[in-house]
């Protein structure tokens, strides 16, 4: 069955960086678009970044453009989200997703 397991979240100060990872299994990873979403308390889930199956194209929410980078390693069935210049507004649970499947999420908290 499809499994998505996120890791790498934590507490970071404003301006800091984190790298999230998502380990995928149970499907032909290299053939599918992958996405990162986030959900802050009291807010709807938001699409953060998308990467095509080959990694040749990416797309970002305006709120993270220029600060976040999505990437993937099809040899390892992994997708990553490098987050730089973090802001308190980036605080949320971050999820990777594909084909309507979701991981359990990883908490990112940006605070002094």
Secondary structure, DSSP 8 states (H G I E B T S, - for coil): --EEEEE--EEE-TT--EEEEEEEESS-GGGS-EEEEEE-TTS--EEEEEE-TTS--EEE-TTTTTTEEEEEETTTTEEEEEE-S--GGG-EEEEEEETTEE---EEEEE--
